[in-house]
Amino acid sequence: MSEYLRFLWRCGRISFVGDWRYYLWMTFLTVIALLGLNAYCKQFVEGLIVTGMTDQVSWGLYIANFTFLVGMAAAAVMLVIPVYVYRNHDLHNLVIFGELLAVASIIMCLMFVTVDLGRPDRFMHLFLRFNFPMSMLSWDGIVLNGYLLLNLHICGYLIYCAYRRRQPGKMFYIPVVFIAIFWAISIHTVTAFLYVGLGGRPFWNAAIIAPRFLASAFAAGPAFLILTLQIINKTTSYDVSKKGIMLLRSIVTVALIINQFLLLSEVFTEFYTGSAHAASAYYLFFGLHGYTGLVGWIWTAITLNTIAMILLMLPASRSMKFLNVACVFMIVGIWIEKGMGLIVPAFIPTPLGEILEYVPTINETLVCLGIWAFGLLLFTIMVRITIPVLAGRLTYDTEYHFESVVE
Amino acid sequence: MTMDPHNKEDQASDQGCQGSCGCGSGDGKVSRRSFLRVGAAALGGMAALTAALSPLRELDPDDLPSVEEFIQKHYKEMSGEQMQAALGRIEKDVQKRFGVTPEVADIKPLDGVEFVYALNLSRCIGCRKCVHACVAENNQSRSPEVQYIRVLEMPRGTTDLEQGDHHYDRPKVPSDHHYYMPVQCHQCASPPCVKVCPIEATWQESDGITVVDYDWCIGCRYCEAACPYWARRFNFAEPQIPKDKLNKKMSYLSNRPRHKGVIEKCHYCLQRTRQGQMPACLEVCPVGARKFGNVLDADSDVTQILKHKRVFVLKEDVGTLPRFFYYFDERYPRSQGGEA
């Protein structure tokens, strides 16, 4: 126990140690996170009136980001399956970063849901009267928190074993890894069902939403990891194999192609039939009665995703430069598509046919940026701790020169 | 998973002084210089954090839940005594907020009653008197204004809501080329809003009215997204009601004043209808377009209307089984002549 406390203490210390780039990055994130906290305090005092949300568009940027991040959390499973099911060796020492990303993403998800609440002080009502299994939101609470715990266990156990120079006991984590695979699918499915289950919102009430959700998640998450792994490769001594990254590239390519295909199916169904139910889709893609707030966004997303898809299919993206462009494009593209493109149009027009556009406020945007910064801060710290531990430089029997870098 | 130590040099740890130069690196030892640096960083961090939290100084202590409110149980779990205590707390709260002493009761549904609303589209002239009578009766926020009833001005020949005008502003209603369709909570028998609430803060009572426990709602607005009739309203800001406009006859599940951050909705004026009165929107209607009553009573107006009129419900295809019906008279009394 005292050894574990010492481990935690040393983890805490090492997160404050790094070179000037590390300090610059962490200071930057801390500043943004504090700005976000400041904006949230304003919201806490004034109410959700400080956001751009209305009774007409009652969910906005918060839920949009939440939705996107649920997808990011699943990135892990795209590394876990090759490693643990197909025994792939190229990804073996990279899989932990996927799991750490899942932890950071889920924490961001939970923060986004919390800032969206009108009465966060009544949070404990969730424990006192839980509408399970009727409410999809109660399912979502279970699967998200469950996924967080599973990944915390896997990462924590493996890292602590490496710290103690012990071989991890398979019994203690392999079953959890397999549970987590199914659990990762469930966090998407349940989050998609959250929207799909609403008969009063025809834009969401379509069976394709859940599969599309999975496809876009399996594209954006690993794309984010490709970028992260290269940063790790450049800034630390950790060995990131190029073969591993190329395998991720294949995964991302297939996922993005499936995503684009599902988008096409959706667009065809909405527009070819020309039913009155397509009003939200018209608003999203072409504008409705002169209201065109999302048209620029969605076409940007489609363009970015299409360029990314073409780049990925070309041999050019074997070079990191093009691969990175493709990854950035698809992360932005999918962020728009799943956030702004999936959440907001469902509210426009309202079920009574009124059109009121949604424009996020600065305060609301700052809260979002703050949560993102906080999540990236957590992710960076976790990676910062993991690398020396896995590399065997920070273990229970080594002296680690915490201050050597900055002196 | 095996952890192989990697071959690349750890530049970071090799550049250091190895703890031998007296600069205080290494586990446990702290030099004055590093102490000062860490201290300055910690101080700066604390200052930044305090600055970030500074908007909380504006927080009105009265806005925070009292201990009694915080530990109050769910409506269905409260004993009689606990309910009395809650009602007392609410009275004090209203007194403090508005300087008015209200009478707050917990009015229960009556046995053998199922309320149903019927609205005569041939008669409605779109005057919106119902909208404002509702706000006055039910203590909705006046700023920002919260309204439970939305009246749509519909072109003749369609029931497509997207063609309705929500913001019509005429010197004189009705327009000869339109009909008017007020929409409020339909008190569905299969309510999607109740189904989706993660904490059972909203439910359907035995008389068919779907209510909200304003002390239980966490404000996630999932119910608002689920409602096919756009009947729910959220308190984005602390509701403002002028003291002299407050309706002092209040009920726990209906028109007591709300706080910010919770959902509210039409509840068929249960503080009136459960005590034998008609809803405020009905009483104010100048043309008698609104009918309300107990559908389990064979002689009631609504039962007769459901039996004999051309009745329909809005969005029957979403399957929520509304208890709010629209109907037309056999002929259009005002369409031909043009007078109301």
Interface residues (C-beta under 8 A of the other chain):
Chain A: R10 G18 D19 T30 V31 L34 L35 L37 N38 C41 K42 F44 V45 E46 G47 L48 I49 T51 M53 T54 D55 Q56 S58 W59 V83 H92 N93 V95 I96 V113 D116 L117 G118 R119 P120 D121 R122 F123 H125 L126 L128 R129 F130 N131 M134 S135 M136 L137 S138 G141 L158 A162 Q167 P168 L194 G197 L198 G199 G200 R201 T236 S237 Y238 D239 A276 A279 A346 F347 P349 T350 P351 L352 G353 E354 P388 L390 A391 G392 R393 E399 Y400 H401 F402 E403 S404 V405 E407
Chain B: M1 T2 M3 D4 P5 H6 N7 K8 E9 D10 Q11 A12 S13 Q15 G16 C17 Q18 G19 C23 G24 S25 G26 D27 S34 G45 A48 L49 A51 A52 L53 S54 P55 L56 E58 L59 D63 L64 P65 F70 K73 H74 E77 P144 R150 L152 D160 L161 E162 Q163 G164 H166 V183 P192 K195 V196 C197 P198 I199 E200 A201 W216 C217 I218 G219 C220 R221 Y222 E224 A225 A226 C227 P228 Y229 W230 R232 R233 F234 N235 F236 A237 E238 K260 G261 V262 I263 K315 V318 G319 T320
